[in-house]
Amino acid sequence: MTHTTYLGDSEATVSISGKRRTAINPIFALVTKLFHIGGTYPFHETLEIVKENGKWKVCGSPLSLHQNV
């Protein structure tokens, strides 16, 4: 789910919420069930974006979305 809040013509915040799964090869689906290693984890992140030269750009550290995966 996403929610965008515009702070002006060139600034906004985007809130992203969802669930992520541990990446594992689908061939090992039975193994993940047996050892409980294919869990689903909720996440919530807020990104600050700015408009420069007609394009929206993300500020801060958007790569924090992939931590602990």
C-alpha positions as CSV (number, residue, x, y, z in Angstrom):
1,M,0.0,0.0,0.0
2,T,1.2,3.5,-0.7
3,H,0.1,6.9,0.4
4,T,1.6,10.2,-1.1
5,T,1.5,13.5,0.7
6,Y,2.4,16.5,-1.4
7,L,4.2,19.2,0.6
8,G,4.4,21.6,-2.3
9,D,4.9,21.6,-6.0
10,S,8.4,20.1,-5.7
11,E,8.3,18.1,-2.5
12,A,6.4,15.1,-1.3
13,T,6.5,12.1,1.1
14,V,5.5,8.6,0.1
15,S,4.6,6.0,2.8
16,I,5.0,2.4,1.7
17,S,3.6,-0.5,3.7
18,G,3.5,-4.2,2.8
19,K,4.8,-7.6,3.5
20,R,8.0,-9.1,2.2
21,R,9.1,-12.7,2.0
22,T,12.5,-14.3,2.4
23,A,13.9,-14.9,-1.1
24,I,14.5,-18.6,-1.7
25,N,14.5,-20.8,-4.8
26,P,11.0,-22.2,-5.4
27,I,12.5,-25.7,-5.9
28,F,13.2,-25.7,-2.1
29,A,9.6,-24.9,-1.1
30,L,9.2,-28.1,0.9
31,V,12.5,-27.4,2.8
32,T,11.3,-23.9,3.7
33,K,8.1,-25.3,5.2
34,L,9.9,-28.0,7.2
35,F,12.5,-25.6,8.7
36,H,10.3,-22.5,8.8
37,I,12.8,-20.3,6.9
38,G,10.4,-18.8,4.3
39,G,8.7,-16.3,6.6
40,T,6.7,-13.2,5.7
41,Y,7.6,-9.9,7.4
42,P,5.7,-6.7,7.5
43,F,7.5,-3.4,6.7
44,H,6.7,0.3,6.7
45,E,8.9,3.0,5.1
46,T,8.5,6.7,4.4
47,L,10.4,8.2,1.5
48,E,11.1,11.9,0.9
49,I,11.1,12.9,-2.7
50,V,11.8,16.1,-4.5
51,K,11.2,17.3,-8.1
52,E,14.3,18.4,-9.9
53,N,14.4,19.3,-13.6
54,G,10.9,17.9,-14.1
55,K,11.7,14.5,-12.5
56,W,10.9,13.1,-9.1
57,K,14.0,11.9,-7.2
58,V,14.2,10.0,-3.9
59,C,16.2,11.6,-1.0
60,G,17.7,9.7,2.0
61,S,18.3,6.0,2.0
62,P,15.6,4.1,0.0
63,L,17.8,1.0,0.1
64,S,16.8,0.4,3.7
65,L,13.7,-1.4,2.3
66,H,15.8,-4.4,1.5
67,Q,17.5,-4.8,4.9
68,N,17.0,-8.0,6.8
69,V,15.7,-9.9,3.8
